[in-house]
Amino acid sequence: MSDATPTELLPDPSVAGPYGSLDPATLRHPDSLKWTFFEEGVIPLWVADMDYPVAPPILGALRERLTRGLGYHQLLGDRTLNGQLRAHLATGGLTDVPEEGVLFLPGVVPGIYATVSALTAPGEPVLTMTPVYHPFHLAITEQGRRVAAAPLAEGGARWEIDWDALEAAAEGCRLLLLCHPHNPTGRVWDAGELARLRDFVLARDLWVMSDELHADLRLTDAPFESFAADPRVRERTVTLTGPCKAYNTAGLGIGAMVGHDPDLVKRVRAAAGGLMGHPSALSVTMWQAALQGGGPWLRETVAYLRGNRDVLQAFVETRLPWARSFPVEATYLAWLDLRAHPRAGEMQKLLLEEAKVAINDGPLFAPEGHKERYQGFVRVNFATSRPLLVEALERMAEALGREAVLT
Ligand SMILES: Cc1ncc(COP(=O)(O)O)c(C=O)c1O
């Protein structure tokens, strides 16, 4: 074990990046759910918002947009954004998407619900890998379907698909809900895994919904490949995406459902009917501005997140050697295994009450019947300033260290 102190883990402040001096007093404004949900003094590392301000090109475009009308202009979609998005998706291998294959939605989650509703019937099992972003399993159970859960396997250095578990769970399923990159483990499924997964869905004749919302938040240099990059699976896949994770704009609500088969997109959209609503004019402007001029901001932000990821990983390895976490490949969410702690069954409570740090509790990321397996795991949102992150980790280590951990 290294003797490095957390201060030594902190890079030189001169290279601490753009967000080093974020002030909790400013972050705790009344519009911030993340910062006001818990009492003052708690460092909130839970809901997936970043603590970083809006990218200047987006802010500028929104201000300018407000000088014009805010009517139904984009009710039928927006051709500029449609073209920008298709060009962007082509970089991940989603080439040749027809213009009618892009449908804008008020968010990604409505797209998950609509897909489950359109492509499965009540009572049916729907396949997904656990742990997983909770609206995946909620979209299944809240609509009267059953979760066919295939738990991920802990590999030597990363979370991996358990192919046997996937095979076993797939019995009777017609739809796979895939999270790529994966929330909460931070995996970006690699070319080999994607190829095998495509063989699997072809052999099983499955529809696929691939939620690729975190694709632009990659912390490694590996290229990103969309699930539907391979023509063999294009006609059976809907891909969901949006700007809200990469650009921290969840409050403006917009997403897109993208498919090479426009009839499939229409069928999924139709399942939601009039309940779906439409994205707002400001959200369209925001996404246009992000795709047009947000690149430099995103690169700087991703570089900062990479630094935070490294600090967190080093901290866990040196200060909590009994705990486990694999280096996050994408997202700003770390999945920590604290099961060795004697109070693993009440981790969220312990960390909130004794460390004054708010995290998401592991069981949230699994449906009923599977929650027990994730007791002792926590999801940590590290998209804050590096000093605040280190302070939170210090407090966690202190609170966790009050009891001896048997390993
Ligand atoms: C994988 C994934 N999909 C969807 C969402 C939410 O998307 P939206 O706010 O556009 O509904 C999140 C939010 O964290 C997410 O992690």
The ligand as an ORCA input file, in Angstrom:
! r2SCAN-3c Opt
* xyz 0 1
  C     -28.198      5.870    -19.090
  C     -29.115      7.044    -18.877
  N     -30.196      7.185    -19.649
  C     -31.052      8.229    -19.492
  C     -30.832      9.197    -18.517
  C     -31.772     10.334    -18.356
  O     -32.055     10.929    -19.581
  P     -33.138     12.075    -19.691
  O     -32.918     13.041    -18.577
  O     -32.898     12.677    -21.052
  O     -34.477     11.423    -19.616
  C     -29.701      9.056    -17.671
  C     -29.460     10.044    -16.617
  O     -28.551      9.964    -15.851
  C     -28.828      7.962    -17.859
  O     -27.748      7.801    -17.089
*
